[in-house]
Amino acid sequence: MRIDQLVPAYHRGDAIGDEAAFLRGFFLSQGFESDIFRLSSDRELEAESKDFASFPEPSSGDITILHFALPSPLTAAFRSLRSKKVIIHHNVTSPEFFIGYSEEMVRIARLGREELRSLAGAVDVALADSPFNARELAEFGFREPLVFPLYVDFAKYRKPLNAFLHRLFRDGRANILFVGRVAPNKKIEDLIKVTFYYKKFISPLVRLVIVGKTSSLPAYYRSLVRLADDFLLTPEEIVFVDHVPDDEMFALYRAADVFLSMSEHEGFCLPLVESMIFDLPIVAYDSTAVPDTLDGCGILLKEKRVDRVAELLDAVVRDRRLREKIVRGQRERLERLRTVGREPFLLQMVERLRGTKP
Protein backbone atom coordinates (compact mmCIF):
# COMPACT_ATOMS: atom_id res chain seq x y z
CA MET A 1 0.00 0.00 0.00
CA ARG A 2 1.27 3.44 -0.93
CA ILE A 3 0.66 6.67 0.99
CA ASP A 4 2.01 9.51 -1.14
CA GLN A 5 1.92 13.28 -0.72
CA LEU A 6 1.54 16.04 -3.29
CA VAL A 7 3.01 19.48 -2.59
CA PRO A 8 3.22 22.39 -5.07
CA ALA A 9 6.68 23.38 -3.77
CA TYR A 10 9.09 21.62 -1.43
CA HIS A 11 11.38 24.00 0.46
CA ARG A 12 13.70 23.63 3.44
CA GLY A 13 12.43 25.42 6.52
CA ASP A 14 8.98 25.77 5.01
CA ALA A 15 6.17 24.67 7.35
CA ILE A 16 4.47 22.58 4.67
CA GLY A 17 7.75 20.98 3.65
CA ASP A 18 8.59 20.12 7.26
CA GLU A 19 5.18 18.53 7.75
CA ALA A 20 5.43 16.53 4.53
CA ALA A 21 8.85 15.21 5.61
CA PHE A 22 7.46 14.22 9.03
CA LEU A 23 4.49 12.40 7.47
CA ARG A 24 6.66 10.53 4.99
CA GLY A 25 9.03 9.43 7.77
CA PHE A 26 6.14 8.22 9.89
CA PHE A 27 4.46 6.30 7.08
CA LEU A 28 7.76 4.65 6.13
CA SER A 29 8.30 3.64 9.77
CA GLN A 30 4.90 1.89 9.68
CA GLY A 31 5.89 -0.20 6.66
CA PHE A 32 4.07 1.75 3.94
CA GLU A 33 5.62 2.89 0.69
CA SER A 34 5.66 6.68 0.75
CA ASP A 35 7.07 9.51 -1.34
CA ILE A 36 6.68 13.27 -1.71
CA PHE A 37 5.88 14.51 -5.22
CA ARG A 38 6.29 18.22 -6.02
CA LEU A 39 6.20 20.67 -8.89
CA SER A 40 9.30 22.54 -7.69
CA SER A 41 11.95 22.11 -5.02
CA ASP A 42 15.07 23.62 -3.50
CA ARG A 43 18.04 22.15 -5.33
CA GLU A 44 19.43 20.52 -2.19
CA LEU A 45 16.06 18.84 -1.51
CA GLU A 46 15.59 17.30 -4.93
CA ALA A 47 16.84 13.92 -3.68
CA GLU A 48 14.31 13.98 -0.82
CA SER A 49 11.31 14.39 -3.12
CA LYS A 50 10.28 13.45 -6.63
CA ASP A 51 9.04 15.42 -9.60
CA PHE A 52 5.28 15.17 -10.01
CA ALA A 53 5.82 14.00 -13.59
CA SER A 54 7.01 10.67 -12.12
CA PHE A 55 3.99 10.21 -9.82
CA PRO A 56 2.75 6.62 -10.33
CA GLU A 57 -0.96 6.06 -10.94
CA PRO A 58 -2.25 4.91 -7.54
CA SER A 59 -4.59 2.00 -7.02
CA SER A 60 -7.96 2.27 -5.29
CA GLY A 61 -6.36 0.87 -2.14
CA ASP A 62 -3.66 3.57 -1.94
CA ILE A 63 -3.89 6.91 -0.14
CA THR A 64 -2.88 10.26 -1.64
CA ILE A 65 -2.51 13.40 0.48
CA LEU A 66 -2.64 16.88 -1.07
CA HIS A 67 -1.17 19.80 0.87
CA PHE A 68 -3.27 22.73 -0.30
CA ALA A 69 -2.03 26.31 -0.01
CA LEU A 70 -2.17 27.70 -3.56
CA PRO A 71 -3.68 26.87 -6.96
CA SER A 72 -1.68 24.49 -9.11
CA PRO A 73 -2.02 21.70 -11.70
CA LEU A 74 -2.00 19.30 -8.74
CA THR A 75 -5.64 20.14 -7.96
CA ALA A 76 -7.16 18.71 -11.14
CA ALA A 77 -4.82 15.71 -11.10
CA PHE A 78 -5.66 14.98 -7.47
CA ARG A 79 -9.41 15.22 -8.09
CA SER A 80 -9.24 12.49 -10.76
CA LEU A 81 -7.23 9.90 -8.78
CA ARG A 82 -8.66 6.46 -7.95
CA SER A 83 -6.93 6.37 -4.56
CA LYS A 84 -8.38 7.42 -1.23
CA LYS A 85 -7.91 11.18 -1.13
CA VAL A 86 -6.92 13.33 1.87
CA ILE A 87 -6.53 17.10 1.79
CA ILE A 88 -4.58 19.12 4.35
CA HIS A 89 -5.70 22.74 4.17
CA HIS A 90 -2.95 25.25 4.99
CA ASN A 91 -5.07 28.26 3.98
CA VAL A 92 -5.20 30.63 1.03
CA THR A 93 -5.03 34.35 1.79
CA SER A 94 -8.21 36.26 0.91
CA PRO A 95 -7.77 38.07 -2.44
CA GLU A 96 -9.08 41.38 -1.05
CA PHE A 97 -5.79 41.99 0.74
CA PHE A 98 -3.86 42.21 -2.55
CA ILE A 99 -6.13 44.75 -4.26
CA GLY A 100 -4.09 47.81 -5.20
CA TYR A 101 -0.78 45.97 -4.89
CA SER A 102 -0.90 43.10 -7.37
CA GLU A 103 -3.69 42.09 -9.74
CA GLU A 104 -1.81 38.84 -10.37
CA MET A 105 -1.92 37.97 -6.65
CA VAL A 106 -5.64 38.86 -6.57
CA ARG A 107 -6.15 36.42 -9.45
CA ILE A 108 -4.06 33.68 -7.83
CA ALA A 109 -5.79 34.00 -4.46
CA ARG A 110 -9.25 33.89 -6.06
CA LEU A 111 -8.29 30.90 -8.17
CA GLY A 112 -6.85 29.15 -5.11
CA ARG A 113 -10.08 29.49 -3.18
CA GLU A 114 -12.11 28.36 -6.20
CA GLU A 115 -9.90 25.28 -6.60
CA LEU A 116 -10.27 24.50 -2.93
CA ARG A 117 -14.07 24.66 -3.14
CA SER A 118 -13.98 22.35 -6.17
CA LEU A 119 -12.47 19.57 -4.04
CA ALA A 120 -15.26 19.58 -1.44
CA GLY A 121 -17.03 16.54 -2.84
CA ALA A 122 -13.93 14.74 -4.07
CA VAL A 123 -12.01 13.91 -0.88
CA ASP A 124 -12.44 11.11 1.65
CA VAL A 125 -10.86 13.00 4.56
CA ALA A 126 -10.49 16.76 4.97
CA LEU A 127 -7.84 17.95 7.44
CA ALA A 128 -6.94 21.48 8.51
CA ASP A 129 -3.93 22.64 10.51
CA SER A 130 -6.03 24.95 12.71
CA PRO A 131 -9.64 25.23 13.88
CA PHE A 132 -9.94 28.39 11.77
CA ASN A 133 -8.97 26.47 8.64
CA ALA A 134 -11.36 23.65 9.61
CA ARG A 135 -14.21 26.15 9.88
CA GLU A 136 -13.29 27.49 6.45
CA LEU A 137 -13.38 23.97 4.97
CA ALA A 138 -16.86 23.46 6.45
CA GLU A 139 -17.99 26.75 4.88
CA PHE A 140 -16.64 25.52 1.53
CA GLY A 141 -18.73 22.35 1.73
CA PHE A 142 -16.24 19.78 3.03
CA ARG A 143 -17.85 17.08 5.21
CA GLU A 144 -16.71 16.84 8.83
CA PRO A 145 -13.28 18.50 8.51
CA LEU A 146 -10.86 17.50 11.24
CA VAL A 147 -8.11 19.54 12.91
CA PHE A 148 -4.61 18.10 12.46
CA PRO A 149 -2.28 20.69 14.06
CA LEU A 150 0.68 21.85 12.02
CA TYR A 151 3.81 19.78 12.63
CA VAL A 152 6.59 21.70 14.37
CA ASP A 153 10.15 20.37 14.21
CA PHE A 154 11.13 21.28 17.77
CA ALA A 155 14.57 19.67 17.43
CA LYS A 156 15.80 22.24 14.90
CA TYR A 157 15.34 25.08 17.41
CA ARG A 158 18.02 23.55 19.65
CA LYS A 159 20.71 24.39 17.10
CA PRO A 160 23.23 27.15 17.96
CA LEU A 161 22.35 30.76 17.21
CA ASN A 162 24.52 33.35 15.49
CA ALA A 163 26.27 34.91 18.48
CA PHE A 164 27.61 37.91 16.55
CA LEU A 165 24.17 38.92 15.26
CA HIS A 166 22.69 38.45 18.73
CA ARG A 167 25.27 40.81 20.27
CA LEU A 168 24.73 43.30 17.45
CA PHE A 169 21.02 43.65 18.23
CA ARG A 170 21.42 43.71 22.01
CA ASP A 171 22.51 47.34 22.00
CA GLY A 172 20.08 48.89 24.47
CA ARG A 173 17.18 49.41 22.08
CA ALA A 174 13.78 47.82 22.68
CA ASN A 175 13.55 45.26 19.88
CA ILE A 176 10.05 44.60 18.50
CA LEU A 177 10.11 41.51 16.27
CA PHE A 178 7.80 40.36 13.49
CA VAL A 179 8.42 37.25 11.38
CA GLY A 180 6.40 36.53 8.26
CA ARG A 181 5.99 37.32 4.58
CA VAL A 182 6.00 41.00 3.72
CA ALA A 183 2.44 40.89 2.43
CA PRO A 184 -0.61 43.14 2.90
CA ASN A 185 -2.56 40.70 5.09
CA LYS A 186 0.27 40.93 7.65
CA LYS A 187 -0.52 44.64 8.14
CA ILE A 188 3.11 45.62 8.61
CA GLU A 189 2.08 49.26 8.20
CA ASP A 190 0.39 48.94 11.60
CA LEU A 191 3.67 47.74 13.12
CA ILE A 192 5.41 50.81 11.69
CA LYS A 193 2.75 53.12 13.15
CA VAL A 194 3.17 51.55 16.60
CA THR A 195 6.94 51.95 16.35
CA PHE A 196 6.56 55.61 15.42
CA TYR A 197 4.34 56.24 18.46
CA TYR A 198 6.77 54.36 20.70
CA LYS A 199 9.70 56.46 19.45
CA LYS A 200 7.88 59.79 19.70
CA PHE A 201 6.04 59.39 23.01
CA ILE A 202 7.81 56.61 24.97
CA SER A 203 11.48 56.22 24.05
CA PRO A 204 13.67 56.90 21.00
CA LEU A 205 15.55 53.69 21.73
CA VAL A 206 13.30 51.37 19.76
CA ARG A 207 13.74 49.11 16.75
CA LEU A 208 11.22 47.17 14.66
CA VAL A 209 12.78 44.08 13.07
CA ILE A 210 10.80 42.52 10.21
CA VAL A 211 12.03 39.11 9.10
CA GLY A 212 10.44 37.97 5.87
CA LYS A 213 10.81 37.89 2.12
CA THR A 214 10.45 41.40 0.66
CA SER A 215 10.59 40.52 -3.04
CA SER A 216 7.26 38.68 -3.34
CA LEU A 217 5.19 41.86 -3.50
CA PRO A 218 7.45 44.82 -4.40
CA ALA A 219 4.63 47.40 -4.50
CA TYR A 220 3.64 46.63 -0.91
CA TYR A 221 7.25 46.64 0.29
CA ARG A 222 7.87 50.03 -1.36
CA SER A 223 4.75 51.43 0.34
CA LEU A 224 6.17 50.36 3.71
CA VAL A 225 9.51 52.01 3.01
CA ARG A 226 7.70 55.22 2.05
CA LEU A 227 5.60 55.08 5.22
CA ALA A 228 8.67 54.66 7.41
CA ASP A 229 10.29 57.58 5.60
CA ASP A 230 7.17 59.74 6.11
CA PHE A 231 7.43 59.05 9.84
CA LEU A 232 11.15 59.95 9.75
CA LEU A 233 12.05 56.46 10.94
CA THR A 234 15.59 55.51 9.99
CA PRO A 235 16.82 52.16 8.58
CA GLU A 236 18.25 51.51 12.05
CA GLU A 237 14.76 51.85 13.54
CA ILE A 238 12.83 49.90 10.88
CA VAL A 239 14.95 46.92 9.86
CA PHE A 240 13.88 44.63 7.00
CA VAL A 241 16.00 41.51 7.33
CA ASP A 242 14.49 39.37 4.50
CA HIS A 243 14.90 35.58 4.57
CA VAL A 244 17.80 34.46 6.78
CA PRO A 245 19.46 31.15 7.77
CA ASP A 246 18.23 29.41 10.91
CA ASP A 247 21.13 30.50 13.11
CA GLU A 248 20.44 34.17 12.31
CA MET A 249 16.71 33.73 12.79
CA PHE A 250 17.31 32.19 16.23
CA ALA A 251 19.60 35.09 17.15
CA LEU A 252 16.90 37.60 16.27
CA TYR A 253 14.30 35.76 18.35
CA ARG A 254 16.69 35.74 21.31
CA ALA A 255 17.62 39.40 20.85
CA ALA A 256 13.99 40.56 20.69
CA ASP A 257 12.05 41.92 23.66
CA VAL A 258 8.56 41.27 22.32
CA PHE A 259 6.90 39.67 19.30
CA LEU A 260 4.18 41.85 17.79
CA SER A 261 1.68 40.73 15.15
CA MET A 262 -1.03 42.98 13.75
CA SER A 263 -1.84 40.50 10.97
CA GLU A 264 -5.44 40.20 9.83
CA HIS A 265 -5.23 36.84 8.06
CA GLU A 266 -3.38 33.77 9.35
CA GLY A 267 -4.01 30.10 8.69
CA PHE A 268 -1.88 29.01 11.66
CA CYS A 269 1.02 31.49 12.21
CA LEU A 270 4.07 29.38 13.01
CA PRO A 271 6.11 32.39 14.27
CA LEU A 272 3.80 32.52 17.29
CA VAL A 273 4.94 29.00 18.21
CA GLU A 274 8.56 29.92 17.50
CA SER A 275 8.20 32.87 19.89
CA MET A 276 6.93 30.45 22.54
CA ILE A 277 9.96 28.23 21.96
CA PHE A 278 12.32 31.17 22.52
CA ASP A 279 10.41 32.49 25.57
CA LEU A 280 9.62 35.70 23.68
CA PRO A 281 6.45 37.43 24.98
CA ILE A 282 3.73 37.66 22.33
CA VAL A 283 1.32 40.51 21.64
CA ALA A 284 -0.98 39.74 18.71
CA TYR A 285 -4.15 41.06 17.11
CA ASP A 286 -7.20 38.82 17.50
CA SER A 287 -7.77 37.61 13.94
CA THR A 288 -8.46 34.38 12.01
CA ALA A 289 -6.24 31.54 13.38
CA VAL A 290 -4.25 33.65 15.87
CA PRO A 291 -6.47 32.94 18.92
CA ASP A 292 -6.52 29.23 18.01
CA THR A 293 -2.73 29.06 17.92
CA LEU A 294 -2.25 31.08 21.11
CA ASP A 295 -4.99 29.11 22.89
CA GLY A 296 -5.15 31.49 25.83
CA CYS A 297 -1.48 32.47 26.07
CA GLY A 298 0.27 35.72 25.12
CA ILE A 299 -1.68 38.99 24.97
CA LEU A 300 -4.52 39.12 22.45
CA LEU A 301 -5.45 42.56 21.12
CA LYS A 302 -9.13 43.22 20.51
CA GLU A 303 -8.57 46.59 18.81
CA LYS A 304 -5.77 48.42 17.03
CA ARG A 305 -5.31 51.52 19.13
CA VAL A 306 -1.75 52.52 18.27
CA ASP A 307 -1.20 54.40 21.52
CA ARG A 308 -2.48 51.58 23.69
CA VAL A 309 -0.51 48.95 21.79
CA ALA A 310 2.72 50.95 22.13
CA GLU A 311 2.18 51.51 25.86
CA LEU A 312 1.44 47.81 26.29
CA LEU A 313 4.65 46.88 24.48
CA ASP A 314 6.61 49.18 26.77
CA ALA A 315 5.07 47.48 29.81
CA VAL A 316 6.04 44.06 28.45
CA VAL A 317 9.59 45.27 27.73
CA ARG A 318 10.15 46.85 31.16
CA ASP A 319 8.03 44.86 33.63
CA ARG A 320 9.93 41.67 34.53
CA ARG A 321 7.02 40.12 36.41
CA LEU A 322 4.64 40.74 33.51
CA ARG A 323 7.09 39.13 31.09
CA GLU A 324 7.49 36.11 33.36
CA LYS A 325 3.72 35.69 33.62
CA ILE A 326 3.32 35.84 29.83
CA VAL A 327 6.18 33.40 29.24
CA ARG A 328 4.77 30.99 31.84
CA GLY A 329 1.47 30.84 29.95
CA GLN A 330 3.28 30.40 26.64
CA ARG A 331 5.30 27.47 28.02
CA GLU A 332 2.08 25.76 29.11
CA ARG A 333 0.63 26.22 25.62
CA LEU A 334 3.84 24.95 24.06
CA GLU A 335 3.66 21.78 26.14
CA ARG A 336 0.14 21.14 24.84
CA LEU A 337 1.44 21.49 21.29
CA ARG A 338 4.35 19.13 21.99
CA THR A 339 2.06 16.38 23.22
CA VAL A 340 -0.47 16.41 20.38
CA GLY A 341 -1.09 12.77 19.42
CA ARG A 342 -0.29 12.98 15.70
CA GLU A 343 0.81 9.38 15.24
CA PRO A 344 -2.31 7.73 16.75
CA PHE A 345 -4.46 10.14 14.74
CA LEU A 346 -2.71 9.16 11.51
CA LEU A 347 -2.99 5.44 12.19
CA GLN A 348 -6.71 5.79 12.92
CA MET A 349 -7.14 7.73 9.69
CA VAL A 350 -5.34 5.07 7.66
CA GLU A 351 -7.39 2.27 9.22
CA ARG A 352 -10.57 4.19 8.55
CA LEU A 353 -9.64 4.65 4.88
CA ARG A 354 -8.57 1.02 4.54
CA GLY A 355 -12.03 -0.01 5.66
CA THR A 356 -13.76 2.23 3.14
CA LYS A 357 -14.99 0.48 0.02
CA PRO A 358 -13.57 1.86 -3.22
Secondary structure, DSSP 8 states (H G I E B T S, - for coil): -BEEEEEEEE-TT-HHHHHHHHHHHHHHHTT-B--EEEEEE-GGGGGGSEEGGG-----TT-EEEEEESS--THHHHHHT-SSEEEEEE-----GGGGTTT-HHHHHHHHHHHHHHHHTTTT-SEEEESSHHHHHHHHHTT-SS-EE------GGGGGS---HHHHHHH-SSSEEEEEES---GGG-HHHHHHHHHHIIIII-S-EEEEEES-SSS-HHHHHHHHHHHHHTT--TTTEEE--S--HHHHHHHHHH-SEEEE--S--SS-HHHHHHHHTT--EEEE--TTHHHHHTT-SEEESS--HHHHHHHHHHHHH-HHHHHHHHHHHHHHHHHHHT--HHHHHHHHHHHHHTS--
